[in-house]
């Protein structure tokens, strides 16, 4: 945001939420100028810009879950748990 303000003095940056079940309407209507979203985005009328953030996946569990105290977990560790499949990971 600092770089944007330096490059474009007087620019107005506002953050908003994207509806997970309908993430593109605000772009299409002009309500939002840009979104930062997870890839892939396969919408023929939208252009995917440069990557702004990359990161590893994290495991989120309840505080009393057996894996909560661990620093790492393998796929084998998750085998007996219900998990959400977010697709392939790019490393």
C-alpha positions in Angstrom: 0.0 0.0 0.0 2.9 2.3 0.7 4.3 1.8 -2.8 0.9 2.5 -4.3 0.6 5.7 -2.4 4.0 6.8 -3.5 3.4 6.0 -7.1 -0.1 7.4 -7.2 -0.4 10.3 -4.7 -3.9 11.0 -3.6 -5.1 7.5 -4.5 -7.9 6.2 -2.4 -7.5 2.5 -1.3 -10.4 0.9 0.5 -10.7 -2.7 1.6 -13.9 -4.7 1.4 -15.1 -8.3 1.6 -15.7 -10.6 -1.4 -18.8 -12.8 -1.2 -17.4 -16.4 -1.4 -20.5 -17.7 -3.3 -20.5 -14.8 -5.8 -16.9 -13.4 -5.9 -17.0 -11.6 -9.3 -20.2 -9.5 -9.3 -18.6 -6.5 -7.6 -15.8 -6.5 -10.3 -18.3 -6.8 -13.2 -20.5 -4.0 -11.9 -17.6 -1.7 -11.2 -18.3 -1.6 -7.5 -14.7 -2.9 -7.0 -11.7 -2.1 -9.1 -9.6 -5.1 -8.1 -9.8 -8.3 -6.1 -7.1 -10.4 -4.4 -8.3 -14.0 -4.8 -7.0 -17.5 -4.7 -6.2 -19.0 -8.1 -7.4 -20.4 -10.4 -9.8 -17.8 -11.7 -11.3 -19.1 -14.9 -13.7 -16.3 -15.9 -13.4 -15.4 -19.7 -14.4 -11.7 -19.1 -11.9 -11.1 -16.3 -8.1 -10.7 -16.5 -5.8 -12.3 -13.9 -3.0 -10.0 -12.9 0.3 -10.6 -11.3 0.7 -12.8 -8.2 0.7 -10.6 -5.1 1.1 -13.2 -2.4 2.3 -16.8 -2.1 2.3 -19.0 1.0 2.1 -22.4 2.3 -1.0 -24.0 3.5 -1.8 -24.1 7.2 -3.8 -26.6 9.2 -6.5 -25.1 11.3 -8.0 -27.3 14.0 -9.8 -26.8 17.3 -7.5 -26.1 20.3 -8.3 -29.4 21.8 -7.6 -31.4 18.6 -4.8 -34.0 18.9 -2.8 -32.2 16.1 -3.2 -28.7 17.7 0.1 -28.9 19.7 2.2 -30.1 16.7 4.3 -27.9 14.5 3.8 -30.0 11.4 1.4 -32.6 10.1 1.7 -34.9 7.1 -1.1 -36.2 4.8 -0.9 -39.5 6.6 -1.6 -37.6 9.9 -4.8 -36.3 8.4 -6.0 -39.7 7.0 -8.5 -40.3 9.8 -9.9 -36.8 9.8 -12.5 -34.9 7.7 -10.7 -32.3 5.6 -11.6 -29.8 2.8 -9.9 -30.5 -0.5 -8.6 -27.2 -1.8 -7.0 -28.8 -4.9 -3.3 -29.2 -5.8 -0.7 -27.1 -4.0 1.9 -25.3 -6.0 5.3 -25.1 -4.3 
